[in-house]
Amino acid sequence: MSASGEYDCIVIGAGVQGSFTAHQLAKRNQKTLLLEQFVLPHSRGSSHGQTRIIRKAYEQDFYTHMMEECYELWAQLEREAGVKLYRQTGLLVMGPEDSRSFQLYKNTLQKNNVPMAILNCDNFCQHIPNVNLAVGDGAFVDITAGVLYADRALKTVQGQFEKLGGVIRDQEKVTDIKPGPVVTVSTSADVYRAKSVVITAGPWANRLLAHTGLQLPLKVVKINVCYWKEKIPGTYNVKQRFPCFLLTESKESKVHIYGLPSNEYPGLMKICYHVGSETDPDQRDKQTDRSDIDILQRYIARGFPGLVPEPAVVESCIYTLTPDEHFVVDRHPSHSNIVFGAGFSGHGFKFGPIIGKLLCELALGEVPSYDLSPFQIRRFQDKTKSAL
């Protein structure tokens, strides 16, 4: 084998987590290869699309703490690349005032001194026009939140990685991983060797981990990404500083609904249901369940009077879910030079820079910057099994 096939680290999967991991490794002067099975850019995984929500509003403290540094890392990437990746809009959080979930979101922001505005039924309409707050619901705004330009962010971080000397090989599907002091990775086109390997393959994570004798309790679901037409253009527009929103639960559903102001399609607001139907990532187009759209239509008819309660555009995205919907960021239990990030459960994009930093630290054998116990595979115990 030629020396060109030898690297300090190979990252498998060029979505947001893998691309930021590769970028961090290159910043640390590691000779790094980023492998992707599809032609870049592509829309088969979980990192495509024009926009994502960025927020500190979470039920759990550990996410809010991580987002503090994450905002700084996003801003640093903007400065380095000279590209705008974030627009501050605020995040409107609504839900039954007496519900546990709503109170946890509110308490986490208050405890961590995140700038916020608490709204009541008297001042709600003044601050948030064209939205109906349900009787008994509370509302507040995470002021620091906003919109991330996802496709642009992915392209930017990959470009910065290449500027640092990193190598991207797309349209190369990994066919085998042989663990050892030096890991051998075979693809549809070549064979590579590296001191360490990071697997960030989204819905294909278990197929790759199977080569290393590990299977995680991951479930792959297809989400309908719905866009709803404004009756009067500009009513819910990002340029008018209309906020992103999160509905913790409603009379239509116990599962949260989220939305982003109109941006990628003029006059269309993105509103989605945070649950989907199980699918095979290679057969996703056969999954045609629309029960979530019925729930969204009922909610929009009641809560967003300025939208036509019929989706104008329906696209799709993949979530890879863990049983508790928290991430997996860990070393392989038998091969410490194989690390993985998986199960980002539909809320991982905004964490890309910090997950990249953590996976880089694990790949280099360092003590990670944050307590990773919420993300370690030992929490699954009997659900994590050997694949061999």
BELDA-V228751 format. One record per backbone hydrogen bond with DSSP energy under -0.5 kcal/mol. CO is the residue of the C=O (numbers start at 1). NH is the residue of the N-H. If there is no record, write none. Layout:
# BELDA-V228751
CO NH
CO NH
This chain:
# BELDA-V228751
2 5
3 6
5 193
7 195
8 196
9 33
10 12
10 198
11 13
11 35
12 200
15 19
16 20
17 21
18 22
19 23
20 24
21 25
22 26
23 27
24 28
25 30
26 29
30 32
31 8
31 9
32 167
33 11
33 35
34 169
35 13
36 172
38 171
45 318
49 151
50 150
52 148
54 146
56 58
60 63
60 64
61 65
62 66
63 67
64 68
65 68
65 69
66 70
67 71
68 72
69 73
70 74
71 75
72 76
73 77
74 78
75 79
76 80
77 81
78 82
78 83
83 85
85 149
87 147
90 244
91 93
91 142
92 94
92 246
93 140
94 248
95 138
96 99
99 103
100 104
101 105
102 106
103 107
104 108
105 109
106 110
107 111
108 112
109 114
110 113
115 143
115 144
117 119
117 141
119 139
120 124
123 127
124 128
128 131
130 306
131 133
134 137
136 97
138 95
139 119
140 93
141 117
141 143
142 91
142 145
145 89
145 90
146 54
147 87
148 52
148 150
149 153
150 154
151 155
152 156
153 157
154 158
155 159
156 160
157 161
158 162
159 163
160 164
161 166
162 165
167 34
168 170
169 36
173 188
176 186
177 179
178 184
183 185
183 194
184 178
184 186
185 192
186 175
186 176
190 187
192 185
193 7
194 183
196 10
197 339
198 12
198 200
199 341
200 15
201 204
202 205
204 208
205 209
206 210
208 211
209 212
209 214
210 213
215 385
216 218
219 221
219 321
220 279
221 319
222 277
223 225
223 317
224 226
225 315
226 271
227 312
227 313
228 269
229 308
231 233
232 235
234 237
236 262
237 240
237 242
238 241
244 92
245 259
246 94
246 248
247 257
253 250
256 274
257 247
258 272
259 245
260 270
262 238
264 266
265 268
267 230
268 263
269 228
269 271
270 260
272 258
277 222
279 281
280 283
283 286
284 287
286 288
290 293
290 294
291 295
292 296
293 297
294 298
295 299
296 300
297 301
298 302
299 303
300 304
303 132
304 307
306 231
306 232
307 309
308 310
310 229
313 227
315 225
317 223
319 221
319 321
320 345
321 219
322 325
327 329
328 342
330 340
335 332
335 338
337 197
337 339
338 332
339 199
340 330
342 328
344 347
348 351
349 352
351 354
351 355
352 356
353 357
354 358
355 359
356 360
357 361
358 362
359 363
360 364
361 366
362 365
370 372
372 375
372 376
373 376
375 329
376 379
377 380
377 381
380 383
381 384
383 385
385 215
